[in-house]
Amino acid sequence: MALVLSEEQELLRQTSREFLKQHAPVSELRRLRDAQDPAGFSREVWKQMAELGWAGIPFPEELGGAGLGQLELGIVLEECGRTLAASPLVSTVLVCGSALLLGGSQAQRQDVLPAIAKGERILALALQEGPRHDPFAVATRAEPAGAHGFRLSGEKAFVLDGHVADQLLVVARSEGRPGEREGLSLFLLDRDAKGVSVTRTLMIDGRNAARVSLAGVEVPASALVGEPGRGALVLEPTLDRATAGLAAELLGSSQEAFDRTLRFLKTRQQFGVPIGSFQALKHRAARLYVALELARSAVLEALQALDEGDARASERASTAKALVGDASLAVANEGVQMHGGIGVTDEEDIGLFLKRARVAQLSFGDAAFHRDRFASLRGY
């Protein structure tokens, strides 16, 4: 496995970086936050992203996609991380798009994936029910209703982009008890379906989530994604892709925070010299550099493993998220500290990177969760 990018992939990185610097810089996140934008992202920029082909990167050409892979999507996500760009790329393309690609029926894929690729439809995964990521701790019930349908009842928390989603991908338990891997089912339903209530939740990083209440929502059997009671077969590989993709985004934001801190160390003067000339700060910066380089290799390996169908792709996705999670917090905390007093003010952008690191490293499991998962996958 060569941990390098091809010429085409490097070109994708460069064009993505240039677009995001022009159309979705950090100042755009500030504008959305301060204006209390109802969507939380620019629909015009999202439309432009779709026109560039980003929303269809991992989908087959016959379904309106680009026929590329997780590595290419990860490259774009990493660049989005550099500018803290808010968009439905993670919720809609990376997560729900992956689930439908892996387990959706032919009708579902033909209906939804081309619409996603055109930027015309937003989806959100309604999975989490507690304060921390635990994919099998699902208490939301899916009970038989009518001849072939189901009735969904329960509460979901931290549904990424749930308040603007056109459709929800709901994980419910049709059998068993919370905590059990077996007995889960996935359902695709409209956000405005009878019995669905969505409340927007503002996150500390300026991003959006939502609480979703399902009060006896009736759905037909055709809403099932995958087989009833065997939703884990779709959910687990979907979360592997979500984990690796979000690790790529978090790597991008961490690298940008590190680069900004280095520039500050080279320009901020104390006692007549740049503070970056002080040996203690050099050592601290060197440790962050090593952590980021190790995380970069792990992310690249995880994305390539997913594209190649590697049997250990799940382990590598968890390894990447654990390493990036640790590195991101270290970089963000040190970045704020090295900036000194201005680092804790809203005027300085470094604090925005710290807030994003706090949220993103917890999403889809923090470093502790993924170290434990890695150990379990290896039989420990």
Secondary structure, 3 states (H helix, E strand, C coil): CCCCCCHHHHHHHHHHHHHHHHHCCHHHHHHHHHCCCCCCCCHHHHHHHHHCCHHHCCCCHHHCCCCCCHHHHHHHHHHHHHHCCCCCHHHHHHHHHHHHHHHCCHHHHHHHHHHHHCCCCCEEEECCCCCCCCCCCCCCEEEEECCCEEEEEEEECCCCCCCCCCEEEEEEECCCCCCCCCCEEEEEEECCCCCEEEEEEECCCCCEEEEEEEEEEEECHHHEECCCCECHHHHHHHHHHHHHHHHHHHHHHHHHHHHHHHHHHHHCEECCEEHHHCHHHHHHHHHHHHHHHHHHHHHHHHHHHHHHCCCCHHHHHHHHHHHHHHHHHHHHHHHHHHHHHHHHCCCCCHHHHHHHHHHHCCCCCCHHHHHHHHHHHCCC
